[in-house]
């Protein structure tokens, strides 16, 4: 399949999508809050990381195997196997020191502050 993607059109649609959502909330958000007898401060603000991870996984799945759309595949972008082995060996040596130092500092400084000191 040799389909060409108009990237400008995709970015324009993304901006339009967010503008429609913002407009919808600006028009009907207050009415919805009044209907449910809520205020803006009553709505719990949760940072749902799972939604972002799922969206990124869907994007990665839909673009696979391209790293750069229609230009560069994953296998073309990969480094030479000997370079990857060298980096793996370096990471295997350095990573235990980083983890050990993190545990050491966590145990050293853990519990040194009082609760609520840095809250505003």
Short mmCIF file of the C-alpha atoms (twelve columns), coordinates in Angstrom:
data_MODEL
# 
_entry.id   MODEL 
# 
loop_
_atom_site.group_PDB 
_atom_site.id 
_atom_site.type_symbol 
_atom_site.label_atom_id 
_atom_site.label_alt_id 
_atom_site.label_comp_id 
_atom_site.label_asym_id 
_atom_site.label_seq_id 
_atom_site.Cartn_x 
_atom_site.Cartn_y 
_atom_site.Cartn_z 
_atom_site.pdbx_PDB_model_num 
ATOM 1   C CA . UNK A 1   0.000   0.000  0.000  1 
ATOM 2   C CA . UNK A 2   1.453   3.322  -1.037 1 
ATOM 3   C CA . UNK A 3   -1.032  5.760  0.492  1 
ATOM 4   C CA . UNK A 4   0.146   9.328  0.878  1 
ATOM 5   C CA . UNK A 5   -0.823  11.158 4.055  1 
ATOM 6   C CA . UNK A 6   -1.507  14.873 3.942  1 
ATOM 7   C CA . UNK A 7   0.152   15.827 7.230  1 
ATOM 8   C CA . UNK A 8   -1.014  19.430 7.058  1 
ATOM 9   C CA . UNK A 9   -4.627  18.248 6.878  1 
ATOM 10  C CA . UNK A 10  -4.079  15.932 9.850  1 
ATOM 11  C CA . UNK A 11  -2.678  18.770 11.985 1 
ATOM 12  C CA . UNK A 12  -5.501  21.088 10.956 1 
ATOM 13  C CA . UNK A 13  -8.048  18.433 11.947 1 
ATOM 14  C CA . UNK A 14  -6.340  17.976 15.327 1 
ATOM 15  C CA . UNK A 15  -6.556  21.708 16.029 1 
ATOM 16  C CA . UNK A 16  -10.190 21.842 14.855 1 
ATOM 17  C CA . UNK A 17  -11.031 18.839 17.057 1 
ATOM 18  C CA . UNK A 18  -9.658  20.559 20.163 1 
ATOM 19  C CA . UNK A 19  -11.324 23.853 19.263 1 
ATOM 20  C CA . UNK A 20  -14.688 22.096 18.942 1 
ATOM 21  C CA . UNK A 21  -14.188 20.454 22.342 1 
ATOM 22  C CA . UNK A 22  -13.224 23.761 23.933 1 
ATOM 23  C CA . UNK A 23  -16.213 25.505 22.359 1 
ATOM 24  C CA . UNK A 24  -18.602 22.771 23.466 1 
ATOM 25  C CA . UNK A 25  -17.350 22.996 27.035 1 
ATOM 26  C CA . UNK A 26  -17.426 26.809 26.979 1 
ATOM 27  C CA . UNK A 27  -21.054 26.826 25.806 1 
ATOM 28  C CA . UNK A 28  -22.549 23.899 27.733 1 
ATOM 29  C CA . UNK A 29  -20.131 23.413 30.654 1 
ATOM 30  C CA . UNK A 30  -21.842 25.857 33.002 1 
ATOM 31  C CA . UNK A 31  -25.294 24.476 32.156 1 
ATOM 32  C CA . UNK A 32  -24.135 20.937 32.895 1 
ATOM 33  C CA . UNK A 33  -22.666 21.984 36.252 1 
ATOM 34  C CA . UNK A 34  -25.896 23.810 37.195 1 
ATOM 35  C CA . UNK A 35  -28.063 20.849 36.201 1 
ATOM 36  C CA . UNK A 36  -26.077 18.511 38.421 1 
ATOM 37  C CA . UNK A 37  -25.837 21.041 41.277 1 
ATOM 38  C CA . UNK A 38  -22.075 21.107 41.153 1 
ATOM 39  C CA . UNK A 39  -19.400 23.736 41.048 1 
ATOM 40  C CA . UNK A 40  -16.155 23.580 39.111 1 
ATOM 41  C CA . UNK A 41  -14.293 22.865 42.358 1 
ATOM 42  C CA . UNK A 42  -16.485 19.795 43.046 1 
ATOM 43  C CA . UNK A 43  -15.163 17.919 40.025 1 
ATOM 44  C CA . UNK A 44  -12.301 15.658 40.994 1 
ATOM 45  C CA . UNK A 45  -9.240  16.297 38.885 1 
ATOM 46  C CA . UNK A 46  -7.628  12.962 38.193 1 
ATOM 47  C CA . UNK A 47  -4.564  12.600 36.063 1 
ATOM 48  C CA . UNK A 48  -5.323  9.399  34.277 1 
ATOM 49  C CA . UNK A 49  -1.980  8.250  32.935 1 
ATOM 50  C CA . UNK A 50  -3.559  5.106  31.530 1 
ATOM 51  C CA . UNK A 51  -5.458  7.092  28.907 1 
ATOM 52  C CA . UNK A 52  -2.237  8.672  27.669 1 
ATOM 53  C CA . UNK A 53  -0.400  5.347  27.625 1 
ATOM 54  C CA . UNK A 54  -3.265  3.719  25.724 1 
ATOM 55  C CA . UNK A 55  -3.346  6.580  23.203 1 
ATOM 56  C CA . UNK A 56  0.414   6.372  22.670 1 
ATOM 57  C CA . UNK A 57  0.244   2.585  22.265 1 
ATOM 58  C CA . UNK A 58  -2.524  2.993  19.691 1 
ATOM 59  C CA . UNK A 59  -0.473  5.559  17.809 1 
ATOM 60  C CA . UNK A 60  2.608   3.334  17.849 1 
ATOM 61  C CA . UNK A 61  0.550   0.355  16.658 1 
ATOM 62  C CA . UNK A 62  -1.026  2.326  13.832 1 
ATOM 63  C CA . UNK A 63  2.308   3.718  12.601 1 
ATOM 64  C CA . UNK A 64  4.296   0.463  12.877 1 
ATOM 65  C CA . UNK A 65  6.859   -0.158 11.317 1 
ATOM 66  C CA . UNK A 66  7.494   3.468  10.326 1 
ATOM 67  C CA . UNK A 67  9.619   5.713  12.539 1 
ATOM 68  C CA . UNK A 68  9.348   8.591  10.083 1 
ATOM 69  C CA . UNK A 69  6.080   8.360  8.166  1 
ATOM 70  C CA . UNK A 70  6.514   6.818  4.708  1 
ATOM 71  C CA . UNK A 71  10.261  7.437  4.865  1 
ATOM 72  C CA . UNK A 72  12.124  5.348  7.442  1 
ATOM 73  C CA . UNK A 73  11.217  1.984  8.941  1 
ATOM 74  C CA . UNK A 74  12.211  0.680  12.352 1 
ATOM 75  C CA . UNK A 75  14.794  -1.663 10.862 1 
ATOM 76  C CA . UNK A 76  16.361  1.060  8.725  1 
ATOM 77  C CA . UNK A 77  16.686  3.352  11.765 1 
ATOM 78  C CA . UNK A 78  18.251  0.739  14.051 1 
ATOM 79  C CA . UNK A 79  21.957  0.894  14.805 1 
ATOM 80  C CA . UNK A 80  24.420  -1.835 13.868 1 
ATOM 81  C CA . UNK A 81  24.081  -4.936 16.099 1 
ATOM 82  C CA . UNK A 82  27.635  -4.556 17.461 1 
ATOM 83  C CA . UNK A 83  26.840  -0.983 18.595 1 
ATOM 84  C CA . UNK A 84  23.668  -2.188 20.287 1 
ATOM 85  C CA . UNK A 85  25.602  -4.934 22.108 1 
ATOM 86  C CA . UNK A 86  28.168  -2.365 23.288 1 
ATOM 87  C CA . UNK A 87  25.396  -0.118 24.646 1 
ATOM 88  C CA . UNK A 88  23.716  -3.081 26.347 1 
ATOM 89  C CA . UNK A 89  26.973  -3.978 28.101 1 
ATOM 90  C CA . UNK A 90  27.455  -0.365 29.224 1 
ATOM 91  C CA . UNK A 91  23.891  -0.140 30.535 1 
ATOM 92  C CA . UNK A 92  24.293  -3.471 32.374 1 
ATOM 93  C CA . UNK A 93  27.379  -2.092 34.145 1 
ATOM 94  C CA . UNK A 94  26.085  1.426  34.954 1 
ATOM 95  C CA . UNK A 95  22.424  0.740  35.778 1 
ATOM 96  C CA . UNK A 96  23.069  -1.228 39.025 1 
ATOM 97  C CA . UNK A 97  25.156  1.693  40.342 1 
ATOM 98  C CA . UNK A 98  22.368  4.154  39.556 1 
ATOM 99  C CA . UNK A 99  19.749  1.969  41.247 1 
ATOM 100 C CA . UNK A 100 22.001  1.347  44.254 1 
ATOM 101 C CA . UNK A 101 22.704  5.050  44.713 1 
ATOM 102 C CA . UNK A 102 18.983  5.832  44.434 1 
ATOM 103 C CA . UNK A 103 18.155  3.305  47.166 1 
ATOM 104 C CA . UNK A 104 20.997  4.641  49.334 1 
ATOM 105 C CA . UNK A 105 19.825  8.258  49.038 1 
ATOM 106 C CA . UNK A 106 16.186  7.260  49.608 1 
ATOM 107 C CA . UNK A 107 17.115  5.473  52.845 1 
ATOM 108 C CA . UNK A 108 19.452  8.267  53.935 1 
ATOM 109 C CA . UNK A 109 16.989  11.131 53.459 1 
ATOM 110 C CA . UNK A 110 13.697  9.262  53.892 1 
ATOM 111 C CA . UNK A 111 11.524  10.638 56.717 1 
ATOM 112 C CA . UNK A 112 13.606  13.787 57.286 1 
ATOM 113 C CA . UNK A 113 10.758  16.207 56.531 1 
ATOM 114 C CA . UNK A 114 7.463   16.784 58.284 1 
ATOM 115 C CA . UNK A 115 4.170   16.271 56.514 1 
ATOM 116 C CA . UNK A 116 2.658   19.431 55.072 1 
ATOM 117 C CA . UNK A 117 5.838   21.522 55.067 1 
ATOM 118 C CA . UNK A 118 5.863   22.032 51.309 1 
ATOM 119 C CA . UNK A 119 2.097   22.313 50.752 1 
ATOM 120 C CA . UNK A 120 0.627   25.689 49.870 1 
# 
